[in-house]
Amino acid sequence: GVICNAIMENKGGTVGLLLIGHDISKPLPCRYKKLLKGRIDYRGNITEPVDKQQIVDSALKMKPYIDALVISSVMSTRNPNLELTAKRTAAELIGHVYCAHTVSNHLGYYQRTITAVLNAQIMDIMKNFIDSVVKVFRSKHLCCPIYIMKSDGSLIPPECAVKRPIETMFSGPAASITGAVHLSGMNSCIVIDMGGTTSDIGIVSNKKIPILQDGTKIGSWKTHIQSLDLSTVALGGDS
């Protein structure tokens, strides 16, 4: 809920974007972007290196206006070296620099870039959220381990959630469905998670919930993040 709401309400940090190899003319969830030199072929061979001076100039221009910088290269899932080289150069000027291939290892330059930008936007929100949870646990003298649920129903430790908060954006409905299956003891059922404004509906068959393998959509942004296959309707407790 925290992450999903932050993206829907466009909260979080301001992200700059350095693209390598090909510009993106489609809409992106960031205001500042720059196309850099550099190219990788489909085999993963570097056919044109990055220009370090161009990276420095671009980073310096964006620095006063951004909180984090994302670097995304065509074919970085085949060879991440252009992204890594650009990151090392930009990190000397900007504190928070992230490579798209570390957020998604799937092919699809546009969706991978969107996923990486959204992830960078909400990292501080997730860190503050987890810090608050840890603080409450300590105040209550609770020593049990903490895990965060991902959108696909699996669990990750807090340190992983801070690095890839985008993976938890549908953790609420995922927790509701997995919890309902466990508590009801039913193998097949329809689970409805009604919130304040929407209701998420999932179909369970033989204790299995289908997963969207090609990535899920949040608002108008299609990402590479896997999530449970849910249907959402605009009907909630406050409707």
Contacts in CASP RR format, 6 or more apart in sequence:
PFRMAT RR
TARGET T0000
AUTHOR 0000-0000-0000
METHOD contacts of the structure
MODEL  1
GVICNAIMENKGGTVGLLLIGHDISKPLPCRYKKLLKGRIDYRGNITEPV
DKQQIVDSALKMKPYIDALVISSVMSTRNPNLELTAKRTAAELIGHVYCA
HTVSNHLGYYQRTITAVLNAQIMDIMKNFIDSVVKVFRSKHLCCPIYIMK
SDGSLIPPECAVKRPIETMFSGPAASITGAVHLSGMNSCIVIDMGGTTSD
IGIVSNKKIPILQDGTKIGSWKTHIQSLDLSTVALGGDS
1 169 0 8 1.000
1 171 0 8 1.000
1 172 0 8 1.000
2 125 0 8 1.000
2 126 0 8 1.000
2 129 0 8 1.000
3 122 0 8 1.000
3 125 0 8 1.000
3 126 0 8 1.000
3 165 0 8 1.000
3 166 0 8 1.000
3 168 0 8 1.000
3 169 0 8 1.000
3 171 0 8 1.000
4 169 0 8 1.000
4 170 0 8 1.000
4 218 0 8 1.000
5 11 0 8 1.000
6 12 0 8 1.000
6 121 0 8 1.000
6 122 0 8 1.000
6 125 0 8 1.000
7 118 0 8 1.000
7 121 0 8 1.000
7 122 0 8 1.000
7 169 0 8 1.000
7 218 0 8 1.000
7 219 0 8 1.000
7 221 0 8 1.000
8 218 0 8 1.000
8 219 0 8 1.000
11 122 0 8 1.000
11 125 0 8 1.000
12 67 0 8 1.000
12 121 0 8 1.000
12 122 0 8 1.000
12 124 0 8 1.000
12 125 0 8 1.000
13 67 0 8 1.000
13 68 0 8 1.000
13 120 0 8 1.000
13 121 0 8 1.000
13 122 0 8 1.000
13 124 0 8 1.000
14 30 0 8 1.000
14 31 0 8 1.000
14 32 0 8 1.000
14 65 0 8 1.000
14 66 0 8 1.000
14 67 0 8 1.000
14 68 0 8 1.000
14 121 0 8 1.000
15 29 0 8 1.000
15 30 0 8 1.000
15 32 0 8 1.000
15 66 0 8 1.000
15 67 0 8 1.000
15 68 0 8 1.000
15 69 0 8 1.000
15 70 0 8 1.000
15 117 0 8 1.000
15 120 0 8 1.000
15 121 0 8 1.000
16 30 0 8 1.000
16 31 0 8 1.000
16 32 0 8 1.000
16 33 0 8 1.000
16 62 0 8 1.000
16 66 0 8 1.000
16 68 0 8 1.000
16 69 0 8 1.000
16 70 0 8 1.000
16 117 0 8 1.000
17 28 0 8 1.000
17 30 0 8 1.000
17 32 0 8 1.000
17 33 0 8 1.000
17 34 0 8 1.000
17 69 0 8 1.000
17 70 0 8 1.000
17 71 0 8 1.000
17 72 0 8 1.000
17 113 0 8 1.000
17 117 0 8 1.000
18 33 0 8 1.000
18 34 0 8 1.000
18 36 0 8 1.000
18 55 0 8 1.000
18 58 0 8 1.000
18 59 0 8 1.000
18 69 0 8 1.000
18 70 0 8 1.000
18 71 0 8 1.000
18 72 0 8 1.000
18 86 0 8 1.000
18 90 0 8 1.000
19 33 0 8 1.000
19 34 0 8 1.000
19 35 0 8 1.000
19 36 0 8 1.000
19 72 0 8 1.000
19 73 0 8 1.000
19 113 0 8 1.000
20 35 0 8 1.000
20 36 0 8 1.000
20 37 0 8 1.000
20 38 0 8 1.000
20 39 0 8 1.000
20 50 0 8 1.000
20 71 0 8 1.000
20 72 0 8 1.000
20 73 0 8 1.000
20 74 0 8 1.000
20 76 0 8 1.000
20 82 0 8 1.000
20 83 0 8 1.000
20 86 0 8 1.000
21 35 0 8 1.000
21 36 0 8 1.000
21 37 0 8 1.000
21 38 0 8 1.000
21 39 0 8 1.000
21 40 0 8 1.000
21 48 0 8 1.000
21 73 0 8 1.000
21 74 0 8 1.000
22 35 0 8 1.000
22 74 0 8 1.000
22 109 0 8 1.000
23 35 0 8 1.000
24 33 0 8 1.000
24 109 0 8 1.000
24 110 0 8 1.000
24 113 0 8 1.000
26 110 0 8 1.000
27 220 0 8 1.000
28 113 0 8 1.000
28 114 0 8 1.000
28 117 0 8 1.000
29 114 0 8 1.000
29 117 0 8 1.000
29 118 0 8 1.000
29 121 0 8 1.000
29 221 0 8 1.000
30 70 0 8 1.000
30 117 0 8 1.000
30 121 0 8 1.000
31 65 0 8 1.000
32 62 0 8 1.000
32 65 0 8 1.000
32 66 0 8 1.000
34 58 0 8 1.000
34 61 0 8 1.000
34 62 0 8 1.000
36 50 0 8 1.000
36 51 0 8 1.000
36 54 0 8 1.000
36 55 0 8 1.000
36 58 0 8 1.000
36 86 0 8 1.000
37 48 0 8 1.000
37 49 0 8 1.000
37 50 0 8 1.000
37 51 0 8 1.000
37 54 0 8 1.000
38 46 0 8 1.000
38 47 0 8 1.000
38 48 0 8 1.000
38 49 0 8 1.000
38 50 0 8 1.000
38 51 0 8 1.000
38 73 0 8 1.000
38 82 0 8 1.000
39 46 0 8 1.000
39 47 0 8 1.000
39 48 0 8 1.000
39 74 0 8 1.000
40 46 0 8 1.000
40 47 0 8 1.000
40 73 0 8 1.000
40 74 0 8 1.000
40 75 0 8 1.000
40 76 0 8 1.000
40 78 0 8 1.000
40 79 0 8 1.000
40 82 0 8 1.000
41 47 0 8 1.000
41 75 0 8 1.000
42 75 0 8 1.000
42 78 0 8 1.000
43 78 0 8 1.000
44 75 0 8 1.000
44 78 0 8 1.000
44 79 0 8 1.000
45 79 0 8 1.000
46 79 0 8 1.000
46 81 0 8 1.000
46 82 0 8 1.000
49 82 0 8 1.000
49 85 0 8 1.000
50 82 0 8 1.000
50 85 0 8 1.000
50 86 0 8 1.000
50 89 0 8 1.000
52 85 0 8 1.000
52 89 0 8 1.000
55 86 0 8 1.000
55 89 0 8 1.000
55 90 0 8 1.000
56 89 0 8 1.000
56 90 0 8 1.000
56 93 0 8 1.000
59 69 0 8 1.000
59 89 0 8 1.000
59 90 0 8 1.000
59 93 0 8 1.000
59 94 0 8 1.000
60 93 0 8 1.000
62 69 0 8 1.000
62 94 0 8 1.000
63 93 0 8 1.000
63 94 0 8 1.000
66 94 0 8 1.000
67 96 0 8 1.000
67 124 0 8 1.000
68 94 0 8 1.000
68 96 0 8 1.000
68 97 0 8 1.000
68 98 0 8 1.000
68 120 0 8 1.000
68 121 0 8 1.000
68 123 0 8 1.000
69 90 0 8 1.000
69 94 0 8 1.000
69 96 0 8 1.000
69 97 0 8 1.000
69 98 0 8 1.000
69 120 0 8 1.000
70 97 0 8 1.000
70 98 0 8 1.000
70 99 0 8 1.000
70 100 0 8 1.000
70 113 0 8 1.000
70 116 0 8 1.000
70 117 0 8 1.000
70 120 0 8 1.000
71 83 0 8 1.000
71 86 0 8 1.000
71 87 0 8 1.000
71 90 0 8 1.000
71 97 0 8 1.000
71 98 0 8 1.000
71 99 0 8 1.000
71 100 0 8 1.000
72 83 0 8 1.000
72 99 0 8 1.000
72 100 0 8 1.000
72 109 0 8 1.000
72 112 0 8 1.000
72 113 0 8 1.000
72 116 0 8 1.000
73 80 0 8 1.000
73 82 0 8 1.000
73 83 0 8 1.000
73 86 0 8 1.000
73 100 0 8 1.000
73 101 0 8 1.000
74 109 0 8 1.000
75 109 0 8 1.000
76 82 0 8 1.000
76 83 0 8 1.000
76 99 0 8 1.000
76 100 0 8 1.000
76 101 0 8 1.000
76 112 0 8 1.000
77 101 0 8 1.000
77 104 0 8 1.000
77 105 0 8 1.000
77 106 0 8 1.000
77 107 0 8 1.000
77 112 0 8 1.000
80 99 0 8 1.000
80 101 0 8 1.000
83 99 0 8 1.000
83 100 0 8 1.000
83 101 0 8 1.000
84 99 0 8 1.000
87 97 0 8 1.000
87 98 0 8 1.000
87 99 0 8 1.000
90 97 0 8 1.000
91 97 0 8 1.000
96 120 0 8 1.000
96 123 0 8 1.000
98 116 0 8 1.000
98 119 0 8 1.000
98 120 0 8 1.000
99 116 0 8 1.000
100 112 0 8 1.000
100 113 0 8 1.000
100 115 0 8 1.000
100 116 0 8 1.000
101 112 0 8 1.000
102 163 0 8 1.000
103 112 0 8 1.000
103 115 0 8 1.000
103 116 0 8 1.000
103 119 0 8 1.000
103 164 0 8 1.000
103 166 0 8 1.000
103 224 0 8 1.000
104 111 0 8 1.000
104 112 0 8 1.000
104 115 0 8 1.000
104 116 0 8 1.000
104 223 0 8 1.000
104 224 0 8 1.000
104 225 0 8 1.000
106 112 0 8 1.000
106 224 0 8 1.000
108 224 0 8 1.000
111 215 0 8 1.000
111 222 0 8 1.000
111 223 0 8 1.000
111 224 0 8 1.000
112 224 0 8 1.000
114 221 0 8 1.000
114 222 0 8 1.000
114 223 0 8 1.000
115 166 0 8 1.000
115 223 0 8 1.000
115 224 0 8 1.000
115 225 0 8 1.000
118 166 0 8 1.000
118 218 0 8 1.000
118 221 0 8 1.000
118 223 0 8 1.000
119 164 0 8 1.000
119 165 0 8 1.000
119 166 0 8 1.000
122 165 0 8 1.000
122 166 0 8 1.000
123 162 0 8 1.000
123 163 0 8 1.000
123 165 0 8 1.000
125 165 0 8 1.000
126 161 0 8 1.000
126 162 0 8 1.000
126 165 0 8 1.000
126 168 0 8 1.000
127 162 0 8 1.000
130 146 0 8 1.000
130 148 0 8 1.000
130 158 0 8 1.000
130 161 0 8 1.000
130 162 0 8 1.000
133 146 0 8 1.000
133 158 0 8 1.000
134 146 0 8 1.000
134 158 0 8 1.000
137 144 0 8 1.000
137 146 0 8 1.000
145 157 0 8 1.000
146 157 0 8 1.000
146 158 0 8 1.000
147 155 0 8 1.000
147 156 0 8 1.000
147 157 0 8 1.000
147 158 0 8 1.000
148 155 0 8 1.000
148 156 0 8 1.000
148 157 0 8 1.000
148 158 0 8 1.000
148 160 0 8 1.000
148 161 0 8 1.000
148 168 0 8 1.000
148 171 0 8 1.000
149 155 0 8 1.000
149 168 0 8 1.000
149 171 0 8 1.000
149 172 0 8 1.000
149 174 0 8 1.000
149 175 0 8 1.000
149 178 0 8 1.000
150 156 0 8 1.000
150 167 0 8 1.000
150 168 0 8 1.000
150 171 0 8 1.000
150 174 0 8 1.000
151 167 0 8 1.000
151 168 0 8 1.000
151 169 0 8 1.000
151 170 0 8 1.000
151 171 0 8 1.000
151 174 0 8 1.000
151 216 0 8 1.000
151 225 0 8 1.000
151 226 0 8 1.000
151 227 0 8 1.000
151 228 0 8 1.000
152 174 0 8 1.000
152 211 0 8 1.000
152 226 0 8 1.000
152 227 0 8 1.000
152 228 0 8 1.000
153 171 0 8 1.000
153 174 0 8 1.000
153 175 0 8 1.000
153 178 0 8 1.000
153 228 0 8 1.000
156 164 0 8 1.000
156 167 0 8 1.000
156 168 0 8 1.000
161 167 0 8 1.000
161 168 0 8 1.000
166 223 0 8 1.000
166 225 0 8 1.000
167 225 0 8 1.000
169 218 0 8 1.000
169 225 0 8 1.000
169 227 0 8 1.000
170 200 0 8 1.000
170 216 0 8 1.000
170 218 0 8 1.000
170 227 0 8 1.000
170 228 0 8 1.000
170 230 0 8 1.000
172 193 0 8 1.000
173 193 0 8 1.000
173 200 0 8 1.000
173 202 0 8 1.000
173 228 0 8 1.000
173 230 0 8 1.000
174 227 0 8 1.000
174 228 0 8 1.000
176 191 0 8 1.000
176 193 0 8 1.000
176 200 0 8 1.000
177 191 0 8 1.000
177 193 0 8 1.000
177 202 0 8 1.000
177 204 0 8 1.000
177 209 0 8 1.000
177 228 0 8 1.000
177 230 0 8 1.000
178 209 0 8 1.000
180 189 0 8 1.000
180 191 0 8 1.000
181 189 0 8 1.000
181 191 0 8 1.000
181 204 0 8 1.000
181 207 0 8 1.000
181 209 0 8 1.000
186 204 0 8 1.000
187 204 0 8 1.000
187 205 0 8 1.000
187 206 0 8 1.000
187 207 0 8 1.000
188 204 0 8 1.000
188 205 0 8 1.000
188 206 0 8 1.000
188 207 0 8 1.000
189 204 0 8 1.000
190 201 0 8 1.000
190 202 0 8 1.000
190 203 0 8 1.000
190 204 0 8 1.000
191 201 0 8 1.000
191 202 0 8 1.000
191 204 0 8 1.000
192 199 0 8 1.000
192 200 0 8 1.000
192 201 0 8 1.000
192 202 0 8 1.000
193 199 0 8 1.000
193 200 0 8 1.000
193 201 0 8 1.000
194 235 0 8 1.000
194 236 0 8 1.000
194 237 0 8 1.000
195 236 0 8 1.000
195 237 0 8 1.000
196 236 0 8 1.000
196 237 0 8 1.000
196 238 0 8 1.000
196 239 0 8 1.000
197 234 0 8 1.000
197 236 0 8 1.000
197 237 0 8 1.000
197 238 0 8 1.000
197 239 0 8 1.000
198 232 0 8 1.000
198 233 0 8 1.000
198 234 0 8 1.000
198 235 0 8 1.000
198 236 0 8 1.000
199 232 0 8 1.000
199 233 0 8 1.000
199 235 0 8 1.000
199 236 0 8 1.000
200 230 0 8 1.000
200 231 0 8 1.000
200 232 0 8 1.000
201 230 0 8 1.000
201 231 0 8 1.000
201 232 0 8 1.000
201 233 0 8 1.000
202 209 0 8 1.000
202 228 0 8 1.000
202 229 0 8 1.000
202 230 0 8 1.000
202 231 0 8 1.000
203 209 0 8 1.000
203 210 0 8 1.000
203 229 0 8 1.000
209 228 0 8 1.000
209 229 0 8 1.000
210 228 0 8 1.000
210 229 0 8 1.000
211 226 0 8 1.000
211 227 0 8 1.000
211 228 0 8 1.000
211 229 0 8 1.000
212 226 0 8 1.000
212 227 0 8 1.000
212 228 0 8 1.000
212 229 0 8 1.000
213 226 0 8 1.000
215 222 0 8 1.000
215 223 0 8 1.000
215 224 0 8 1.000
215 225 0 8 1.000
215 226 0 8 1.000
215 227 0 8 1.000
216 222 0 8 1.000
216 223 0 8 1.000
216 225 0 8 1.000
216 226 0 8 1.000
216 227 0 8 1.000
217 223 0 8 1.000
END
